[in-house]
Amino acid sequence: MGGALLAVSIIVIIVYAWLVFFSPWKALVIEATAFIGVAAVFGILAWIGYALATTPPPKPIEEIEKEIQEELNKLEKETKEGEGAKQ
């Protein structure tokens, strides 16, 4: 698998170099490459922006601390009840 990936990558580099430097379509190839690069960068930025806009904010620390304290109190109560049943 790694060898195939290496071979395909080298072939793509050679074909791209020929298209950019020796083909009659070099202007079109450069324009297409620039467009794809810019579209990829701003597509990723748009994806990050969408994720930030649609992700709900986390709970406040105070609320999390309150939930933890309630769970600790519940566990302490259960522990005390369990010890009382043993005696």
FENJO-V871246 format. One record per residue. N is the residue number from 0. RES is the residue in three letters. SS is DSSP state (A for helix, B for strand, O for the rest). PHI is phi as a letter, one per 20 degrees, with the letter a starting at -180 (999 if undefined). OMEGA is omega in degrees with one decimal (NA if undefined). Layout:
# FENJO-V871246
n->{N & N}
res->{RES & RES}
ss->{SS & SS}
phi->{PHI & PHI}
omega->{OMEGA & OMEGA}
This chain:
# FENJO-V871246
n->{0 & 1 & 2 & 3 & 4 & 5 & 6 & 7 & 8 & 9 & 10 & 11 & 12 & 13 & 14 & 15 & 16 & 17 & 18 & 19 & 20 & 21 & 22 & 23 & 24 & 25 & 26 & 27 & 28 & 29 & 30 & 31 & 32 & 33 & 34 & 35 & 36 & 37 & 38 & 39 & 40 & 41 & 42 & 43 & 44 & 45 & 46 & 47 & 48 & 49 & 50 & 51 & 52 & 53 & 54 & 55 & 56 & 57 & 58 & 59 & 60 & 61 & 62 & 63 & 64 & 65 & 66 & 67 & 68 & 69 & 70 & 71 & 72 & 73 & 74 & 75 & 76 & 77 & 78 & 79 & 80 & 81 & 82 & 83 & 84 & 85 & 86}
res->{MET & GLY & GLY & ALA & LEU & LEU & ALA & VAL & SER & ILE & ILE & VAL & ILE & ILE & VAL & TYR & ALA & TRP & LEU & VAL & PHE & PHE & SER & PRO & TRP & LYS & ALA & LEU & VAL & ILE & GLU & ALA & THR & ALA & PHE & ILE & GLY & VAL & ALA & ALA & VAL & PHE & GLY & ILE & LEU & ALA & TRP & ILE & GLY & TYR & ALA & LEU & ALA & THR & THR & PRO & PRO & PRO & LYS & PRO & ILE & GLU & GLU & ILE & GLU & LYS & GLU & ILE & GLN & GLU & GLU & LEU & ASN & LYS & LEU & GLU & LYS & GLU & THR & LYS & GLU & GLY & GLU & GLY & ALA & LYS & GLN}
ss->{O & A & A & A & A & A & A & A & A & A & A & A & A & A & A & A & A & A & A & A & A & O & O & O & O & A & A & A & A & A & A & A & A & A & A & A & A & A & A & A & A & A & A & A & A & A & A & A & A & A & A & A & A & A & O & O & O & O & O & O & A & A & A & A & A & A & A & A & A & A & A & A & A & A & A & A & A & A & A & A & A & A & A & A & A & A & O}
phi->{999 & f & f & f & f & f & f & f & f & f & f & f & f & f & f & f & f & f & f & f & d & c & e & f & d & g & f & f & f & f & f & f & f & f & f & f & f & f & f & f & f & f & f & f & f & f & f & f & f & f & f & f & f & d & e & f & f & f & f & f & g & f & f & f & f & f & f & f & f & f & f & f & f & f & f & f & f & f & f & f & f & f & f & f & f & f & e}
omega->{179.8 & 178.7 & 178.0 & 178.6 & 177.2 & -178.3 & 179.5 & 179.5 & 179.6 & 178.2 & 179.1 & 178.2 & -179.3 & 179.3 & 179.8 & 178.0 & 178.0 & -179.8 & -176.9 & -171.2 & -171.5 & -175.4 & 176.4 & -178.6 & -173.4 & 179.5 & 179.3 & 179.8 & 179.6 & 178.6 & 180.0 & 178.8 & 179.0 & 179.5 & -179.3 & 178.8 & 179.8 & 179.4 & 179.1 & -179.1 & -177.3 & 172.2 & 176.9 & 177.0 & 177.9 & 178.9 & 177.9 & 178.3 & 178.0 & 179.9 & 178.5 & -176.7 & -174.1 & 178.9 & 179.5 & 179.7 & 179.0 & 177.1 & 174.6 & -179.0 & -178.4 & -179.7 & 178.4 & 178.4 & 179.1 & 178.9 & 179.3 & 179.7 & 177.7 & 178.7 & 177.7 & 178.0 & 179.2 & 179.1 & 177.9 & 179.3 & 179.3 & 179.3 & 179.4 & 178.2 & 179.1 & 178.2 & 179.3 & -179.8 & -179.6 & -175.2 & NA}
